[in-house]
Amino acid sequence: MPRGRCHFALLLKLQARLAHELPELGALTAQYLPDFLGGSTAPDAMRSLGSLGKYGSHFYTEDRRETWGKSVSGMFETHPDLADYQTLAVPDRALLMGYISHLTADEAFRDVVTIRVHGIEDWRPIICGLWSYVDELPIDHPNLGGVLDRFDGRGQVGFIDRKTAALFLSRARGWAESADPFVHERVFLEMTGQAMSDADVKKRLAENRALAEAFFDARVKSRFVAEALARAHDEIEKFVNRAYVKK
């Protein structure tokens, strides 16, 4: 599913939408933007650094179709202590809203973008190329790296460890600072412990993007962004209205 650069870009678009349509939430997410951003990559942090696995951090898996479209509800069913917006500390509300945005973006990416690759035997290079294309979404912020630096990595929010989320953010900082696809790829390789020369990175990146080009264009990108924002908006509104609180 999308890497941190894409999640950052989508989250900033979501924050602007919340400011326009749900001003109270827009103000909260603006005030606690580091927490909102920390939440937007926390699922990947908890998966890769916290050893929760895909389902334990994202609450769906690609090979279990019955879990598709249920990642947010699955999270609150598994962790009902987090479902009541009113009982959470305000920074933790922003963190959870960011977490929700990650889950919904991943699901939108699967349903709009990568679903077109299903059934292809050698699919991984295509997916890597698609990651690179969606990482090109613009980041409309003058100093997003500085915002990431302000994330408070102390404490727990239910199953979410802020220290783990902060470590991931520190490693993801390059995604926030550069618009260069090569830099995005290099950050990912360093995160995953893959040692490659610059020449090899550039060669593989070009090959992966060429393979993915047939599956991604302006229309697909527009549909993906619209779907990701709509799903995040709807799920956040349900969370705030306590729709997932067990009666």
Contacts in CASP RR format, 6 or more apart in sequence:
PFRMAT RR
TARGET T0000
AUTHOR 0000-0000-0000
METHOD contacts of the structure
MODEL  1
MPRGRCHFALLLKLQARLAHELPELGALTAQYLPDFLGGSTAPDAMRSLG
SLGKYGSHFYTEDRRETWGKSVSGMFETHPDLADYQTLAVPDRALLMGYI
SHLTADEAFRDVVTIRVHGIEDWRPIICGLWSYVDELPIDHPNLGGVLDR
FDGRGQVGFIDRKTAALFLSRARGWAESADPFVHERVFLEMTGQAMSDAD
VKKRLAENRALAEAFFDARVKSRFVAEALARAHDEIEKFVNRAYVKK
1 58 0 8 1.000
1 105 0 8 1.000
1 106 0 8 1.000
1 109 0 8 1.000
1 110 0 8 1.000
1 114 0 8 1.000
2 10 0 8 1.000
2 105 0 8 1.000
2 106 0 8 1.000
2 109 0 8 1.000
2 131 0 8 1.000
2 134 0 8 1.000
2 135 0 8 1.000
3 44 0 8 1.000
3 131 0 8 1.000
3 135 0 8 1.000
3 175 0 8 1.000
3 184 0 8 1.000
3 188 0 8 1.000
4 40 0 8 1.000
4 41 0 8 1.000
4 44 0 8 1.000
4 135 0 8 1.000
4 172 0 8 1.000
4 175 0 8 1.000
5 135 0 8 1.000
5 137 0 8 1.000
5 139 0 8 1.000
5 172 0 8 1.000
5 175 0 8 1.000
5 176 0 8 1.000
5 184 0 8 1.000
6 105 0 8 1.000
6 109 0 8 1.000
6 131 0 8 1.000
6 134 0 8 1.000
6 135 0 8 1.000
6 137 0 8 1.000
7 40 0 8 1.000
7 41 0 8 1.000
7 101 0 8 1.000
7 102 0 8 1.000
7 105 0 8 1.000
8 37 0 8 1.000
8 40 0 8 1.000
8 41 0 8 1.000
8 139 0 8 1.000
8 144 0 8 1.000
8 175 0 8 1.000
8 176 0 8 1.000
9 137 0 8 1.000
9 138 0 8 1.000
9 139 0 8 1.000
10 40 0 8 1.000
10 101 0 8 1.000
10 105 0 8 1.000
10 137 0 8 1.000
10 225 0 8 1.000
10 228 0 8 1.000
10 229 0 8 1.000
10 232 0 8 1.000
11 36 0 8 1.000
11 37 0 8 1.000
11 40 0 8 1.000
11 98 0 8 1.000
11 101 0 8 1.000
12 139 0 8 1.000
12 140 0 8 1.000
12 141 0 8 1.000
12 144 0 8 1.000
13 140 0 8 1.000
13 225 0 8 1.000
13 229 0 8 1.000
14 101 0 8 1.000
14 229 0 8 1.000
14 232 0 8 1.000
14 233 0 8 1.000
15 26 0 8 1.000
15 29 0 8 1.000
15 30 0 8 1.000
15 33 0 8 1.000
15 36 0 8 1.000
16 140 0 8 1.000
17 229 0 8 1.000
17 233 0 8 1.000
18 25 0 8 1.000
18 26 0 8 1.000
18 29 0 8 1.000
18 233 0 8 1.000
18 236 0 8 1.000
19 26 0 8 1.000
19 27 0 8 1.000
19 29 0 8 1.000
19 30 0 8 1.000
21 233 0 8 1.000
22 233 0 8 1.000
22 237 0 8 1.000
25 97 0 8 1.000
25 236 0 8 1.000
25 240 0 8 1.000
28 90 0 8 1.000
28 93 0 8 1.000
28 94 0 8 1.000
29 36 0 8 1.000
29 94 0 8 1.000
29 97 0 8 1.000
32 90 0 8 1.000
32 91 0 8 1.000
32 93 0 8 1.000
32 94 0 8 1.000
33 94 0 8 1.000
33 147 0 8 1.000
34 147 0 8 1.000
34 148 0 8 1.000
34 150 0 8 1.000
34 151 0 8 1.000
34 152 0 8 1.000
35 91 0 8 1.000
35 92 0 8 1.000
35 94 0 8 1.000
35 95 0 8 1.000
35 151 0 8 1.000
35 152 0 8 1.000
36 94 0 8 1.000
36 95 0 8 1.000
36 97 0 8 1.000
36 98 0 8 1.000
37 98 0 8 1.000
37 144 0 8 1.000
37 147 0 8 1.000
37 148 0 8 1.000
37 151 0 8 1.000
37 169 0 8 1.000
38 95 0 8 1.000
38 98 0 8 1.000
38 148 0 8 1.000
38 151 0 8 1.000
38 165 0 8 1.000
38 166 0 8 1.000
38 169 0 8 1.000
39 94 0 8 1.000
39 95 0 8 1.000
39 96 0 8 1.000
39 97 0 8 1.000
39 98 0 8 1.000
39 99 0 8 1.000
39 101 0 8 1.000
39 102 0 8 1.000
39 160 0 8 1.000
39 165 0 8 1.000
40 98 0 8 1.000
40 99 0 8 1.000
40 101 0 8 1.000
40 102 0 8 1.000
41 102 0 8 1.000
41 165 0 8 1.000
41 168 0 8 1.000
41 169 0 8 1.000
41 172 0 8 1.000
42 95 0 8 1.000
42 98 0 8 1.000
42 99 0 8 1.000
42 102 0 8 1.000
42 160 0 8 1.000
42 164 0 8 1.000
42 165 0 8 1.000
42 168 0 8 1.000
43 57 0 8 1.000
43 58 0 8 1.000
43 99 0 8 1.000
43 102 0 8 1.000
43 103 0 8 1.000
43 106 0 8 1.000
44 57 0 8 1.000
44 102 0 8 1.000
44 168 0 8 1.000
45 164 0 8 1.000
45 165 0 8 1.000
45 167 0 8 1.000
45 168 0 8 1.000
45 169 0 8 1.000
46 52 0 8 1.000
46 56 0 8 1.000
46 57 0 8 1.000
46 159 0 8 1.000
46 160 0 8 1.000
46 161 0 8 1.000
46 164 0 8 1.000
46 165 0 8 1.000
47 53 0 8 1.000
47 54 0 8 1.000
47 56 0 8 1.000
47 57 0 8 1.000
47 58 0 8 1.000
48 168 0 8 1.000
48 191 0 8 1.000
49 164 0 8 1.000
49 167 0 8 1.000
49 168 0 8 1.000
50 57 0 8 1.000
50 161 0 8 1.000
50 164 0 8 1.000
52 159 0 8 1.000
54 60 0 8 1.000
54 61 0 8 1.000
55 61 0 8 1.000
55 64 0 8 1.000
55 67 0 8 1.000
56 78 0 8 1.000
58 71 0 8 1.000
58 103 0 8 1.000
58 106 0 8 1.000
59 67 0 8 1.000
59 70 0 8 1.000
59 71 0 8 1.000
59 72 0 8 1.000
59 74 0 8 1.000
59 75 0 8 1.000
59 78 0 8 1.000
59 103 0 8 1.000
60 67 0 8 1.000
60 68 0 8 1.000
60 69 0 8 1.000
60 70 0 8 1.000
60 71 0 8 1.000
60 74 0 8 1.000
60 103 0 8 1.000
60 107 0 8 1.000
61 67 0 8 1.000
62 110 0 8 1.000
67 74 0 8 1.000
68 107 0 8 1.000
68 110 0 8 1.000
68 111 0 8 1.000
69 107 0 8 1.000
71 103 0 8 1.000
71 104 0 8 1.000
71 106 0 8 1.000
71 107 0 8 1.000
72 100 0 8 1.000
72 103 0 8 1.000
72 104 0 8 1.000
72 235 0 8 1.000
72 238 0 8 1.000
72 239 0 8 1.000
72 244 0 8 1.000
73 244 0 8 1.000
75 82 0 8 1.000
75 99 0 8 1.000
75 100 0 8 1.000
75 103 0 8 1.000
76 82 0 8 1.000
76 83 0 8 1.000
76 239 0 8 1.000
76 244 0 8 1.000
77 244 0 8 1.000
79 158 0 8 1.000
79 159 0 8 1.000
80 244 0 8 1.000
80 245 0 8 1.000
80 246 0 8 1.000
81 158 0 8 1.000
82 88 0 8 1.000
82 96 0 8 1.000
82 157 0 8 1.000
82 158 0 8 1.000
82 159 0 8 1.000
83 239 0 8 1.000
83 242 0 8 1.000
83 244 0 8 1.000
83 245 0 8 1.000
83 246 0 8 1.000
84 242 0 8 1.000
84 245 0 8 1.000
85 93 0 8 1.000
85 96 0 8 1.000
85 239 0 8 1.000
85 240 0 8 1.000
85 241 0 8 1.000
85 242 0 8 1.000
86 242 0 8 1.000
88 96 0 8 1.000
88 157 0 8 1.000
91 152 0 8 1.000
92 157 0 8 1.000
95 157 0 8 1.000
95 160 0 8 1.000
95 162 0 8 1.000
95 165 0 8 1.000
96 157 0 8 1.000
96 239 0 8 1.000
97 236 0 8 1.000
97 239 0 8 1.000
99 160 0 8 1.000
100 232 0 8 1.000
100 235 0 8 1.000
100 236 0 8 1.000
100 239 0 8 1.000
101 228 0 8 1.000
101 232 0 8 1.000
101 236 0 8 1.000
103 235 0 8 1.000
104 228 0 8 1.000
104 231 0 8 1.000
104 232 0 8 1.000
104 235 0 8 1.000
105 228 0 8 1.000
105 231 0 8 1.000
105 232 0 8 1.000
107 231 0 8 1.000
108 224 0 8 1.000
108 227 0 8 1.000
108 228 0 8 1.000
108 231 0 8 1.000
109 134 0 8 1.000
109 224 0 8 1.000
109 228 0 8 1.000
111 227 0 8 1.000
112 220 0 8 1.000
112 223 0 8 1.000
112 224 0 8 1.000
112 227 0 8 1.000
113 130 0 8 1.000
113 134 0 8 1.000
113 215 0 8 1.000
113 216 0 8 1.000
113 220 0 8 1.000
113 224 0 8 1.000
114 127 0 8 1.000
114 130 0 8 1.000
116 215 0 8 1.000
116 220 0 8 1.000
117 123 0 8 1.000
117 126 0 8 1.000
117 127 0 8 1.000
117 130 0 8 1.000
117 215 0 8 1.000
120 126 0 8 1.000
125 207 0 8 1.000
125 208 0 8 1.000
125 211 0 8 1.000
125 212 0 8 1.000
126 208 0 8 1.000
126 211 0 8 1.000
126 212 0 8 1.000
126 215 0 8 1.000
127 212 0 8 1.000
128 208 0 8 1.000
128 212 0 8 1.000
129 205 0 8 1.000
129 208 0 8 1.000
129 209 0 8 1.000
129 211 0 8 1.000
129 212 0 8 1.000
130 212 0 8 1.000
130 215 0 8 1.000
130 216 0 8 1.000
131 188 0 8 1.000
132 181 0 8 1.000
132 184 0 8 1.000
132 185 0 8 1.000
132 205 0 8 1.000
132 208 0 8 1.000
132 209 0 8 1.000
132 212 0 8 1.000
133 209 0 8 1.000
133 212 0 8 1.000
133 216 0 8 1.000
133 221 0 8 1.000
134 216 0 8 1.000
134 221 0 8 1.000
134 224 0 8 1.000
135 175 0 8 1.000
135 181 0 8 1.000
135 184 0 8 1.000
136 179 0 8 1.000
136 181 0 8 1.000
137 221 0 8 1.000
137 225 0 8 1.000
138 179 0 8 1.000
139 176 0 8 1.000
139 179 0 8 1.000
141 147 0 8 1.000
144 176 0 8 1.000
144 177 0 8 1.000
145 173 0 8 1.000
145 174 0 8 1.000
145 176 0 8 1.000
145 177 0 8 1.000
147 176 0 8 1.000
148 169 0 8 1.000
148 170 0 8 1.000
148 172 0 8 1.000
148 173 0 8 1.000
148 176 0 8 1.000
149 173 0 8 1.000
151 162 0 8 1.000
151 165 0 8 1.000
151 166 0 8 1.000
151 169 0 8 1.000
152 162 0 8 1.000
152 166 0 8 1.000
153 162 0 8 1.000
153 163 0 8 1.000
153 165 0 8 1.000
153 166 0 8 1.000
154 162 0 8 1.000
154 163 0 8 1.000
155 161 0 8 1.000
155 162 0 8 1.000
155 163 0 8 1.000
156 162 0 8 1.000
171 187 0 8 1.000
171 190 0 8 1.000
171 191 0 8 1.000
172 187 0 8 1.000
172 191 0 8 1.000
174 183 0 8 1.000
174 187 0 8 1.000
175 183 0 8 1.000
175 184 0 8 1.000
175 187 0 8 1.000
178 184 0 8 1.000
181 205 0 8 1.000
181 209 0 8 1.000
182 198 0 8 1.000
182 201 0 8 1.000
182 202 0 8 1.000
182 205 0 8 1.000
185 201 0 8 1.000
185 205 0 8 1.000
186 198 0 8 1.000
186 201 0 8 1.000
189 195 0 8 1.000
189 196 0 8 1.000
189 201 0 8 1.000
196 204 0 8 1.000
238 244 0 8 1.000
END
